Amino acid sequence: MSSNNTAPLACSYYWDGWVNAPGRGQAWAVGTVTVPADQGRAGALRSVVAWLDSQGCTVDADAISLTRATTPLTQERG
């Protein structure tokens, strides 16, 4: 078996948690994040917190829950 897949390895996570949204107060937020595999959970959490901050939300990183997203393996047929 051989592969020509040169895509970098990445990990995806589902996330959820309570955030403080501007003008709305506390809100439940959910989403997905994908980071390079070598960044792991810590990189995923940093990305989520940075994105929420860019949206004007404030959040305690401890309030965010991460769950590894799984993707079924596929096989190309030629």
N, CA, C and O atoms as a GROMACS GRO file, in nm:
protein
  312
    1MET      N    1   0.085  -0.117   0.000
    1MET     CA    2   0.000   0.000   0.000
    1MET      C    3   0.089   0.123   0.000
    1MET      O    4   0.188   0.128   0.074
    2SER      N    5   0.056   0.218  -0.080
    2SER     CA    6   0.133   0.343  -0.084
    2SER      C    7   0.036   0.460  -0.081
    2SER      O    8  -0.083   0.447  -0.110
    3SER      N    9   0.092   0.574  -0.046
    3SER     CA   10   0.010   0.694  -0.036
    3SER      C   11   0.087   0.811  -0.093
    3SER      O   12   0.209   0.820  -0.077
    4ASN      N   13   0.016   0.900  -0.158
    4ASN     CA   14   0.078   1.024  -0.204
    4ASN      C   15   0.020   1.143  -0.129
    4ASN      O   16   0.029   1.257  -0.174
    5ASN      N   17  -0.038   1.116  -0.013
    5ASN     CA   18  -0.096   1.221   0.068
    5ASN      C   19   0.015   1.299   0.136
    5ASN      O   20   0.085   1.246   0.222
    6THR      N   21   0.029   1.425   0.099
    6THR     CA   22   0.132   1.509   0.159
    6THR      C   23   0.073   1.616   0.249
    6THR      O   24   0.143   1.708   0.292
    7ALA      N   25  -0.056   1.605   0.277
    7ALA     CA   26  -0.121   1.704   0.363
    7ALA      C   27  -0.064   1.694   0.504
    7ALA      O   28  -0.038   1.583   0.553
    8PRO      N   29  -0.044   1.807   0.570
    8PRO     CA   30   0.006   1.802   0.708
    8PRO      C   31  -0.097   1.738   0.800
    8PRO      O   32  -0.218   1.750   0.778
    9LEU      N   33  -0.049   1.671   0.903
    9LEU     CA   34  -0.139   1.610   0.999
    9LEU      C   35  -0.209   1.718   1.081
    9LEU      O   36  -0.147   1.817   1.120
   10ALA      N   37  -0.336   1.698   1.106
   10ALA     CA   38  -0.415   1.795   1.182
   10ALA      C   39  -0.510   1.721   1.275
   10ALA      O   40  -0.545   1.605   1.251
   11CYS      N   41  -0.550   1.788   1.382
   11CYS     CA   42  -0.647   1.734   1.477
   11CYS      C   43  -0.764   1.831   1.487
   11CYS      O   44  -0.745   1.953   1.492
   12SER      N   45  -0.883   1.776   1.489
   12SER     CA   46  -1.004   1.859   1.504
   12SER      C   47  -1.068   1.831   1.638
   12SER      O   48  -1.064   1.718   1.689
   13TYR      N   49  -1.127   1.934   1.695
   13TYR     CA   50  -1.194   1.925   1.824
   13TYR      C   51  -1.328   1.995   1.817
   13TYR      O   52  -1.342   2.098   1.750
   14TYR      N   53  -1.426   1.940   1.886
   14TYR     CA   54  -1.551   2.010   1.915
   14TYR      C   55  -1.526   2.087   2.044
   14TYR      O   56  -1.457   2.038   2.133
   15TRP      N   57  -1.581   2.206   2.053
   15TRP     CA   58  -1.566   2.280   2.178
   15TRP      C   59  -1.700   2.340   2.218
   15TRP      O   60  -1.787   2.363   2.134
   16ASP      N   61  -1.715   2.364   2.347
   16ASP     CA   62  -1.833   2.433   2.399
   16ASP      C   63  -1.798   2.494   2.534
   16ASP      O   64  -1.704   2.452   2.601
   17GLY      N   65  -1.877   2.593   2.573
   17GLY     CA   66  -1.856   2.657   2.702
   17GLY      C   67  -1.931   2.788   2.713
   17GLY      O   68  -1.985   2.841   2.616
   18TRP      N   69  -1.933   2.840   2.834
   18TRP     CA   70  -1.997   2.968   2.862
   18TRP      C   71  -1.900   3.081   2.833
   18TRP      O   72  -1.784   3.077   2.874
   19VAL      N   73  -1.947   3.183   2.761
   19VAL     CA   74  -1.867   3.301   2.730
   19VAL      C   75  -1.947   3.424   2.769
   19VAL      O   76  -2.069   3.418   2.786
   20ASN      N   77  -1.879   3.536   2.783
   20ASN     CA   78  -1.946   3.664   2.804
   20ASN      C   79  -1.948   3.738   2.672
   20ASN      O   80  -1.844   3.782   2.622
   21ALA      N   81  -2.067   3.750   2.614
   21ALA     CA   82  -2.084   3.814   2.484
   21ALA      C   83  -2.120   3.961   2.505
   21ALA      O   84  -2.204   3.992   2.590
   22PRO      N   85  -2.059   4.052   2.428
   22PRO     CA   86  -2.088   4.193   2.444
   22PRO      C   87  -2.235   4.224   2.418
   22PRO      O   88  -2.291   4.184   2.316
   23GLY      N   89  -2.297   4.295   2.511
   23GLY     CA   90  -2.436   4.334   2.497
   23GLY      C   91  -2.536   4.224   2.526
   23GLY      O   92  -2.657   4.248   2.523
   24ARG      N   93  -2.490   4.104   2.554
   24ARG     CA   94  -2.581   3.992   2.578
   24ARG      C   95  -2.556   3.922   2.710
   24ARG      O   96  -2.641   3.845   2.756
   25GLY      N   97  -2.444   3.947   2.772
   25GLY     CA   98  -2.412   3.877   2.896
   25GLY      C   99  -2.360   3.737   2.868
   25GLY      O  100  -2.295   3.712   2.766
   26GLN      N  101  -2.390   3.648   2.960
   26GLN     CA  102  -2.339   3.512   2.946
   26GLN      C  103  -2.415   3.435   2.838
   26GLN      O  104  -2.538   3.440   2.831
   27ALA      N  105  -2.340   3.363   2.754
   27ALA     CA  106  -2.401   3.287   2.645
   27ALA      C  107  -2.328   3.154   2.629
   27ALA      O  108  -2.209   3.144   2.655
   28TRP      N  109  -2.402   3.052   2.586
   28TRP     CA  110  -2.344   2.921   2.558
   28TRP      C  111  -2.293   2.922   2.415
   28TRP      O  112  -2.368   2.954   2.323
   29ALA      N  113  -2.168   2.887   2.395
   29ALA     CA  114  -2.109   2.889   2.262
   29ALA      C  115  -2.056   2.750   2.227
   29ALA      O  116  -2.007   2.677   2.314
   30VAL      N  117  -2.067   2.714   2.101
   30VAL     CA  118  -2.018   2.584   2.054
   30VAL      C  119  -1.949   2.603   1.919
   30VAL      O  120  -1.976   2.700   1.849
   31GLY      N  121  -1.861   2.511   1.884
   31GLY     CA  122  -1.796   2.518   1.755
   31GLY      C  123  -1.699   2.404   1.734
   31GLY      O  124  -1.692   2.311   1.814
   32THR      N  125  -1.624   2.414   1.626
   32THR     CA  126  -1.517   2.318   1.598
   32THR      C  127  -1.390   2.396   1.566
   32THR      O  128  -1.396   2.510   1.520
   33VAL      N  129  -1.279   2.334   1.591
   33VAL     CA  130  -1.149   2.395   1.563
   33VAL      C  131  -1.056   2.285   1.513
   33VAL      O  132  -1.059   2.173   1.561
   34THR      N  133  -0.973   2.320   1.415
   34THR     CA  134  -0.873   2.227   1.363
   34THR      C  135  -0.737   2.294   1.374
   34THR      O  136  -0.718   2.408   1.332
   35VAL      N  137  -0.642   2.221   1.430
   35VAL     CA  138  -0.506   2.273   1.449
   35VAL      C  139  -0.406   2.169   1.400
   35VAL      O  140  -0.440   2.051   1.389
   36PRO      N  141  -0.282   2.211   1.370
   36PRO     CA  142  -0.179   2.113   1.336
   36PRO      C  143  -0.164   2.011   1.450
   36PRO      O  144  -0.175   2.046   1.567
   37ALA      N  145  -0.140   1.887   1.414
   37ALA     CA  146  -0.135   1.779   1.513
   37ALA      C  147  -0.034   1.805   1.623
   37ALA      O  148  -0.056   1.765   1.738
   38ASP      N  149   0.076   1.870   1.591
   38ASP     CA  150   0.178   1.892   1.694
   38ASP      C  151   0.137   1.997   1.797
   38ASP      O  152   0.205   2.012   1.899
   39GLN      N  153   0.027   2.071   1.773
   39GLN     CA  154  -0.020   2.169   1.871
   39GLN      C  155  -0.113   2.106   1.974
   39GLN      O  156  -0.124   2.156   2.086
   40GLY      N  157  -0.180   1.998   1.938
   40GLY     CA  158  -0.265   1.925   2.031
   40GLY      C  159  -0.375   2.009   2.096
   40GLY      O  160  -0.417   2.111   2.042
   41ARG      N  161  -0.419   1.962   2.213
   41ARG     CA  162  -0.529   2.026   2.285
   41ARG      C  163  -0.495   2.170   2.325
   41ARG      O  164  -0.580   2.258   2.318
   42ALA      N  165  -0.371   2.192   2.367
   42ALA     CA  166  -0.332   2.326   2.410
   42ALA      C  167  -0.344   2.426   2.295
   42ALA      O  168  -0.392   2.538   2.314
   43GLY      N  169  -0.302   2.385   2.176
   43GLY     CA  170  -0.314   2.473   2.059
   43GLY      C  171  -0.458   2.496   2.020
   43GLY      O  172  -0.495   2.606   1.981
   44ALA      N  173  -0.540   2.391   2.033
   44ALA     CA  174  -0.682   2.405   2.002
   44ALA      C  175  -0.747   2.504   2.098
   44ALA      O  176  -0.824   2.590   2.056
   45LEU      N  177  -0.715   2.493   2.226
   45LEU     CA  178  -0.773   2.584   2.325
   45LEU      C  179  -0.728   2.727   2.299
   45LEU      O  180  -0.808   2.820   2.308
   46ARG      N  181  -0.600   2.746   2.268
   46ARG     CA  182  -0.551   2.881   2.236
   46ARG      C  183  -0.626   2.939   2.116
   46ARG      O  184  -0.662   3.056   2.116
   47SER      N  185  -0.649   2.856   2.014
   47SER     CA  186  -0.720   2.903   1.895
   47SER      C  187  -0.864   2.942   1.926
   47SER      O  188  -0.912   3.044   1.876
   48VAL      N  189  -0.931   2.863   2.008
   48VAL     CA  190  -1.070   2.894   2.045
   48VAL      C  191  -1.076   3.025   2.123
   48VAL      O  192  -1.157   3.112   2.092
   49VAL      N  193  -0.990   3.039   2.223
   49VAL     CA  194  -0.990   3.161   2.304
   49VAL      C  195  -0.956   3.282   2.218
   49VAL      O  196  -1.018   3.388   2.233
   50ALA      N  197  -0.860   3.269   2.127
   50ALA     CA  198  -0.823   3.381   2.038
   50ALA      C  199  -0.939   3.418   1.947
   50ALA      O  200  -0.965   3.536   1.924
   51TRP      N  201  -1.010   3.318   1.893
   51TRP     CA  202  -1.123   3.347   1.806
   51TRP      C  203  -1.235   3.415   1.883
   51TRP      O  204  -1.292   3.514   1.836
   52LEU      N  205  -1.266   3.364   2.002
   52LEU     CA  206  -1.371   3.428   2.083
   52LEU      C  207  -1.333   3.572   2.115
   52LEU      O  208  -1.418   3.661   2.110
   53ASP      N  209  -1.207   3.595   2.147
   53ASP     CA  210  -1.159   3.731   2.175
   53ASP      C  211  -1.178   3.820   2.051
   53ASP      O  212  -1.216   3.936   2.064
   54SER      N  213  -1.150   3.766   1.933
   54SER     CA  214  -1.165   3.846   1.810
   54SER      C  215  -1.312   3.880   1.782
   54SER      O  216  -1.341   3.974   1.708
   55GLN      N  217  -1.404   3.803   1.841
   55GLN     CA  218  -1.547   3.828   1.826
   55GLN      C  219  -1.600   3.920   1.936
   55GLN      O  220  -1.719   3.950   1.941
   56GLY      N  221  -1.510   3.966   2.025
   56GLY     CA  222  -1.549   4.057   2.132
   56GLY      C  223  -1.595   3.987   2.258
   56GLY      O  224  -1.641   4.052   2.352
   57CYS      N  225  -1.583   3.856   2.263
   57CYS     CA  226  -1.626   3.780   2.381
   57CYS      C  227  -1.510   3.765   2.478
   57CYS      O  228  -1.394   3.764   2.439
   58THR      N  229  -1.544   3.754   2.605
   58THR     CA  230  -1.444   3.721   2.706
   58THR      C  231  -1.478   3.584   2.760
   58THR      O  232  -1.594   3.546   2.771
   59VAL      N  233  -1.374   3.510   2.795
   59VAL     CA  234  -1.394   3.372   2.840
   59VAL      C  235  -1.279   3.331   2.929
   59VAL      O  236  -1.164   3.371   2.909
   60ASP      N  237  -1.311   3.251   3.028
   60ASP     CA  238  -1.210   3.186   3.109
   60ASP      C  239  -1.178   3.055   3.038
   60ASP      O  240  -1.268   2.974   3.016
   61ALA      N  241  -1.052   3.033   3.003
   61ALA     CA  242  -1.016   2.913   2.927
   61ALA      C  243  -1.060   2.785   2.998
   61ALA      O  244  -1.087   2.684   2.932
   62ASP      N  245  -1.068   2.788   3.130
   62ASP     CA  246  -1.112   2.669   3.205
   62ASP      C  247  -1.260   2.638   3.180
   62ASP      O  248  -1.305   2.528   3.211
   63ALA      N  249  -1.335   2.734   3.126
   63ALA     CA  250  -1.478   2.714   3.101
   63ALA      C  251  -1.504   2.648   2.966
   63ALA      O  252  -1.618   2.616   2.934
   64ILE      N  253  -1.399   2.628   2.886
   64ILE     CA  254  -1.414   2.568   2.754
   64ILE      C  255  -1.383   2.418   2.762
   64ILE      O  256  -1.280   2.378   2.816
   65SER      N  257  -1.473   2.339   2.708
   65SER     CA  258  -1.455   2.194   2.703
   65SER      C  259  -1.418   2.153   2.561
   65SER      O  260  -1.481   2.196   2.465
   66LEU      N  261  -1.315   2.070   2.548
   66LEU     CA  262  -1.272   2.020   2.417
   66LEU      C  263  -1.294   1.870   2.409
   66LEU      O  264  -1.263   1.797   2.503
   67THR      N  265  -1.348   1.825   2.297
   67THR     CA  266  -1.366   1.682   2.270
   67THR      C  267  -1.309   1.653   2.133
   67THR      O  268  -1.342   1.721   2.036
   68ARG      N  269  -1.224   1.554   2.125
   68ARG     CA  270  -1.161   1.521   1.997
   68ARG      C  271  -1.266   1.476   1.897
   68ARG      O  272  -1.348   1.388   1.926
   69ALA      N  273  -1.266   1.537   1.780
   69ALA     CA  274  -1.358   1.499   1.673
   69ALA      C  275  -1.296   1.384   1.596
   69ALA      O  276  -1.177   1.387   1.564
   70THR      N  277  -1.374   1.284   1.567
   70THR     CA  278  -1.322   1.170   1.492
   70THR      C  279  -1.374   1.176   1.349
   70THR      O  280  -1.487   1.219   1.324
   71THR      N  281  -1.292   1.132   1.258
   71THR     CA  282  -1.327   1.129   1.116
   71THR      C  283  -1.307   0.987   1.066
   71THR      O  284  -1.201   0.929   1.086
   72PRO      N  285  -1.406   0.930   1.001
   72PRO     CA  286  -1.388   0.794   0.949
   72PRO      C  287  -1.280   0.790   0.843
   72PRO      O  288  -1.265   0.883   0.763
   73LEU      N  289  -1.204   0.682   0.843
   73LEU     CA  290  -1.101   0.665   0.741
   73LEU      C  291  -1.166   0.636   0.607
   73LEU      O  292  -1.266   0.565   0.600
   74THR      N  293  -1.109   0.689   0.502
   74THR     CA  294  -1.159   0.662   0.367
   74THR      C  295  -1.044   0.606   0.284
   74THR      O  296  -0.928   0.631   0.314
   75GLN      N  297  -1.078   0.533   0.184
   75GLN     CA  298  -0.977   0.475   0.096
   75GLN      C  299  -1.012   0.512  -0.047
   75GLN      O  300  -1.122   0.487  -0.094
   76GLU      N  301  -0.915   0.572  -0.115
   76GLU     CA  302  -0.937   0.605  -0.256
   76GLU      C  303  -0.926   0.478  -0.338
   76GLU      O  304  -0.840   0.393  -0.313
   77ARG      N  305  -1.012   0.467  -0.432
   77ARG     CA  306  -1.007   0.351  -0.522
   77ARG      C  307  -0.981   0.403  -0.662
   77ARG      O  308  -1.039   0.503  -0.705
   78GLY      N  309  -0.895   0.336  -0.731
   78GLY     CA  310  -0.859   0.384  -0.863
   78GLY      C  311  -0.881   0.288  -0.973
   78GLY      O  312  -0.854   0.320  -1.089
   0.00000   0.00000   0.00000
